[in-house]
Amino acid sequence: MPLLSILDLVRVTQDADARTAMDNARDLAAHAETWDYNRIWIAEHHNMAGIASAATSLVIAHIAAGSKKIRVGAGGIMLPNHSPIVIAEQFGTLERLFPGRIDLGLGRAPGTDQITIRALRTTAEASERFPQDVMELQAFLGPLQPGQRVQAVPAAGTNVPLWILGSSHFGAMLAAELGLPYAFASHFAPAHLMSALQIYRSRFKPSEQLTKPYAMVGVNIIAADTDAEAERLATTQKMSFANLLRGTRMLSQPPIDDIDTYWSASEKAQAQNMLARSIVGSPDTVRAGIAALTEETGADELIIVSDVYDHKARLRSFELIASTQH
């Protein structure tokens, strides 16, 4: 069985503000470690009113401070938005505060729109430096070298483990070349999942961090006591995808009885393509879905999004998901 982990979206809902979203993420981590989840990650998004994790390293610190053993990290930091030394300083600090518990997943997308890219003082072309920036960041987190005049304080020597994130073949090739673990974003871009995993595993070169390929697969899973209740809870995420396709960025919305009253036929088709790898249902349904996905992908680990509106129902979803693996 693969390890199970969590990707938390730190959702701001119609009934809860950003502080509540961050506190809920912290509470989820405290529960998740008692259910034997391996790690909880959050992602860098900008100019999205419904996601409270833009200052990613700060939210990681908040989550880590409220838990004891679960790994906490970024899934991911959008490295083209930053200088490598600043990210090394931030995550080296986190590693000093929470030793042995911090992960740093790296993506090359901006995590936002074109106007916000300019507000971040970066450019779309910054992603072309991604491989070089990853190696520079890795060097700042590694041991201090003789004669090194610029160091990331207090990051040098922390060796925070790096991951490459991706939804295409580029990330798979880079992770293989650098000998880093690879996480595929099949929770929203599943089309190239199998081919990317094949490329990653076939081209992998061992490194100091990793001797053999290690693949994590992103998947939406929503569990409830019955299939019908889980399908109803899943309408929250489906509305979010419809809004994304419309270019409207809204707060997370409570579930509805009939999603077809919300989205058009074309929105439904596009959203279902993006959500094709989702597993929604009772514990038996979820158990079967996880088994099938694991057999197909050979994933070492699954990182799960359970985008449920109500915090208690979301905790219940993650508890039920964990129970299917025992």
Disulfide bonds with the S-S distance in Angstrom:
none
